[in-house]
Amino acid sequence: MKVVSLHEVKAHFSAIVKDVEAGEVVVVTRHDKPVIEMRSIIGLETPELGAFSVPNAANISVDWTDEELGDLFGPTFSAK
């Protein structure tokens, strides 16, 4: 398992995706705390892409700051 910061994900996203496609499990940290686990879905039996949708997505709370979102998606992105 590989552990990378959110900053590293932004800087090296394509390389990290290649690692995940090759079978590596990647844990992404924010402020040194694990927040996301990335793993490949290649080879999984998936009847349809919709199987990966999140039920009750409206109930999910995200507490990322505008600065963190800007780091990940660019300075024009805002959570507001």
C-alpha positions in Angstrom: 0.0 0.0 0.0 1.2 3.4 -0.9 0.4 6.6 1.1 0.5 10.0 -0.6 -0.6 13.5 0.3 -3.3 15.4 -1.5 -0.6 17.7 -2.8 1.3 14.7 -4.3 -2.0 13.5 -5.9 -2.4 16.8 -7.6 1.2 16.9 -8.8 1.4 13.2 -10.0 -2.2 12.1 -10.6 -1.5 10.3 -13.9 1.4 8.3 -12.4 -0.7 7.4 -9.3 -3.6 6.2 -11.5 -1.1 4.0 -13.4 0.0 2.5 -10.1 -3.6 1.9 -9.1 -4.4 0.3 -12.5 -1.4 -2.0 -11.9 -2.9 -3.2 -8.6 -1.4 -0.8 -6.0 -3.7 0.4 -3.3 -3.1 4.1 -2.6 -4.3 6.0 0.5 -4.5 9.7 0.1 -4.0 11.9 3.2 -5.1 15.4 4.0 -3.2 17.1 6.9 -1.5 13.7 7.6 -4.8 11.9 8.1 -6.1 9.2 5.6 -9.2 10.4 3.8 -9.4 8.3 0.6 -8.4 4.8 -0.5 -7.9 4.4 -4.3 -8.0 0.9 -5.8 -8.6 -0.4 -9.2 -12.0 -1.7 -10.3 -10.5 -3.4 -13.4 -11.6 -7.0 -13.5 -14.5 -6.6 -11.1 -17.8 -7.9 -12.2 -19.7 -4.7 -12.8 -23.2 -5.1 -14.3 -23.4 -1.4 -15.0 -21.4 1.8 -14.2 -24.4 2.9 -12.1 -23.4 0.3 -9.5 -20.7 2.7 -8.3 -23.1 5.6 -7.6 -23.5 6.6 -4.0 -26.9 6.1 -2.5 -28.2 9.1 -0.6 -25.4 11.3 -1.9 -27.3 14.3 -0.7 -26.5 13.2 2.9 -22.7 13.2 2.4 -20.9 16.0 4.1 -17.6 17.3 2.7 -15.6 19.7 4.8 -12.8 20.7 2.5 -11.8 24.3 2.5 -11.7 26.4 -0.7 -7.9 26.4 -0.5 -7.8 22.5 -0.5 -10.3 22.4 -3.3 -8.2 25.0 -5.2 -5.1 22.9 -4.6 -6.9 19.9 -6.1 -9.0 21.4 -8.9 -7.4 24.8 -9.6 -7.8 28.3 -8.2 -11.1 29.0 -10.0 -13.0 26.2 -8.1 -14.9 27.2 -5.0 -17.1 25.2 -2.7 -19.5 28.1 -2.4 
